[in-house]
Each structure stands twice: as C-alpha cells, then as structure tokens.
Amino acid sequence: MEHGVSPQAAVDAPRLHLEPLRSRRAEDGRWVRSLAYESVGLEESVQQALRRDYPEAPVAFDRQNMFFGGVHVAMRDDDAFSGAGDSRRGGSVAVVD
C-alpha cells in the first residue's frame, strides 16, 4: 500500500527470508547467513545483488511457495471494503454487504 500498489499486488509480491548468522555452518565451522527468495517477478538486477551479498548458497524458488507464509489484507477506503488473499496458503477474499 505504501508503494501505491493494490492490496493483491502487495500480497503477491516476491518475498525473501533471511536468517543472519544462524542457519548453516560453513565448512570452516563459522556460522553463515541463510537466504531464500522467490525469483518469479523479481528483477534480475535484484537477484544478482542478493546472490552477491549472500554468497553462501542462496535458495531461489522459481515460483511462489508456502515456505514464505501467508499474508492476508483487509482494507477500508472510505465506505468501501476490499482485501487480498495469499494464494501461497489458499487465501481468498469475500466482501459481504
């Protein structure tokens, strides 16, 4: 909403999951950052930056995945209601008058 997109576009946007210094141990015994992201709809330049900044084998999902959870939105704009359901978790919207 903050970036001027519809509720559904915001819910459908690619997601990422970062676990700093907790997830996997490198071969040398140090803790490393773990990154997973949805590549569908994510600009290639952003993907390149993620791979560069998180070189410890980032996981790229080639489509939306329920790993990233579900986000559902309910909105009120003056006297109208709307919302968005996350297909990653079977979400849907119904506005009842």
N, C-alpha and C positions, 0 to 999 in steps of 0.2 A: 504494500500500500504506500509505503514511504517513497518508493521509486516511481509511483504513478502507474503501476500495472494493476490489472484486475485481480480480485482475490484468487481466481482459479490459476492465473498465470504465476502468482506468487507461490501457491501451493505446489504447482507442477515444476517449478524451477529446479535445476540440478542442485544437489546437496553434497556436502562433504562432511567427513568425520575425522577428527584429528585427536590422537592421544599422545600428548607430548611426554617423551621420556619415560613411558610406562610399558609399552606394549610388547616389543620384541627385543631380545638381546642380540646384539651383533656378534659375529664370530669371535671378536676380541674381548667379549664379556661386557661391553658397555651397553647401557640402555639406549635405545633409539626411538625416534618419533615414528608413529604409525599413521598413515594417511590412507583413507579410502574416499573415492568420489565417484559421482555419476558423470560420465563423459558425454552422454546424449544432451545436446543443447548447450554444451559448454564450449565457448570459443577455444580454438586450438591454441591461441597465444596464452590463455589462462591455463590450459592443460600443460603446456610446456613449462610455464612458471612453476606449477605445482610439482612437476617431475624434477625440475632443477632444485627447488627449495627443499624437497623431501625425497632425496635420492634412495632412501632405504626401502626400495621395492614398493612404491605406492600401488594400491589396488584400484584399478579403474573398472567400474561397472559400465557395460555398454548399453544399458537401459535402466529405467527406474527400478529400484529394488527396495523391498520391505526392510532391509537392513537399516535403512535410514529413518525408520519410524513413520508415523503418520501425523500429519498436521491437518486440522480442520478449522475452518474460519466461519464465523458468523458475523455479519456486518449490519449496521443500521445506518442508512443515509437518509436523513430527514425522516419521512414516514415510510420509507421502503426498506425492506429487509432482503438480504442476499447472503450468499455463503459459497463455500468451496469445500469439496470433499477430496481427500487424498486417495488416488487410485492405488497407491502402494499398499494401502491397508483396507481397500474395499470401501472407502468413504463415499458418501453421496450427500446431496442437498435436497431438502424439501421445504418449500416456503408455504405455510398454511395461512390463509386469510381468515 
